[in-house]
């Protein structure tokens, strides 16, 4: 895989996770969200923030495991199953654990990408890592940005999105 392409993927991944740019990154969209906001069900239905984060964690962790060669837990039967657990508005520890998992996965993906970008051009990626980065990471980045927009919208609906952001 071309190192310029790797740098572009790293830039896009950073923008979708924690670097403010044209749109809020996921880390900013989740900042200050407590269990009550995370478990809030939008009027008319849909998913809670907690469900959306569970969904993102599932796919991001699956990619991280593919990139690192780690084993991944049981595959879920379908996409709907990844939106499990709407959350308990009083479960402070459960929400904190969900957020910790999100941050751990993001840090792992960042480390993998940094390692790939720092490797010299004469050090080829493994076929598995090359396929996962080239075929899956661009989709995961777009997927994260899409759901981040949903989280921001939910926060605006519930009134927890700051009127002015730094």
Residue pairs with C-beta under 8 A, 6 or more apart in sequence:
1 116
1 125
1 130
1 133
1 134
3 117
3 121
5 134
6 113
6 116
6 117
6 133
7 117
9 113
9 133
9 137
9 138
9 141
10 113
10 114
10 116
10 117
12 138
12 141
13 109
13 110
13 113
13 137
13 141
14 25
14 110
15 21
15 22
15 23
15 25
16 25
16 26
16 141
16 144
16 145
16 148
17 25
17 26
17 27
17 106
17 109
17 110
17 144
18 25
18 26
18 27
18 28
18 106
19 25
20 28
23 145
23 148
23 149
24 148
24 152
24 165
25 148
26 56
26 102
26 106
26 144
26 147
26 148
26 151
27 103
27 106
28 165
29 148
29 151
29 152
29 155
30 49
30 53
30 99
30 102
30 151
32 160
32 162
33 49
33 95
33 155
33 160
34 92
34 95
35 50
35 87
35 88
35 89
35 90
35 91
35 92
35 94
35 95
36 89
36 90
37 49
37 155
37 158
37 160
38 48
38 49
38 50
38 53
38 87
38 89
38 95
38 98
39 48
39 49
39 50
39 86
39 87
39 88
39 89
39 91
39 95
40 48
40 49
40 89
40 154
40 158
41 48
41 86
42 48
42 154
42 157
42 158
43 157
46 154
47 55
47 83
47 86
47 150
48 86
48 87
48 154
49 87
49 151
49 154
49 155
50 85
50 86
50 87
50 95
50 98
51 83
51 84
51 85
51 86
51 87
52 83
52 147
52 150
52 151
52 154
53 98
53 99
53 102
53 151
54 82
54 83
54 84
54 85
54 98
55 79
55 82
55 83
55 147
56 102
56 143
56 144
56 147
57 98
57 101
57 102
57 105
58 76
58 82
59 82
59 140
59 143
60 102
60 105
60 106
60 109
60 140
60 144
61 72
61 101
61 105
62 72
63 109
63 132
63 136
63 137
63 140
64 70
64 105
64 108
64 109
64 112
65 71
65 72
66 72
66 128
66 132
66 136
67 109
67 112
67 128
67 129
67 132
67 133
68 108
68 112
69 128
76 82
87 94
87 95
87 98
88 94
112 129
113 133
113 137
116 125
116 129
116 133
119 125
124 130
125 133
152 161
155 161
